[in-house]
Amino acid sequence: MCNIAKILVFFLSLLWMSGCATVLKGNNDTVSFYSNPEGSSVLIDGDLIGFTPCDVRLDTKHTYKIKITKQGYDTYADILSHSVGSGWVIFDVIFGFFPSFIDMATGSWYELDQKSFDVTLVKLK
């Protein structure tokens, strides 16, 4: 068997032994936070994560409560939800039941519904 065929067989075996999303994507997404004014506090589920602008890696299996605050300004609040990425499910179905089970169990086929927040805070009067 030539080297290219061996590599192809190895790669296909790897995909079959684990879910497509688990191998290719993992179960984290990066979410970017921007605000006007800059330097606003970013809180996720009540914990201070950083100050705008910033990027945060979040687990795709969870829903998060987002707050962006700065003294003298109204607080911005939102919910960051997740959903199943249909493309990953289609790949898993093509490769069989076992990859679908792996991606479902690890949560790798979930994606966060929003990849960035660009917020203009309103100054208090």
Summary of the structure (lengths in Angstrom):
residues: 125
radius of gyration: 19.6
end to end distance: 75.0
largest distance: 75.0
contacts: 353
relative contact order: 0.25
helix: 32%
strand: 38%
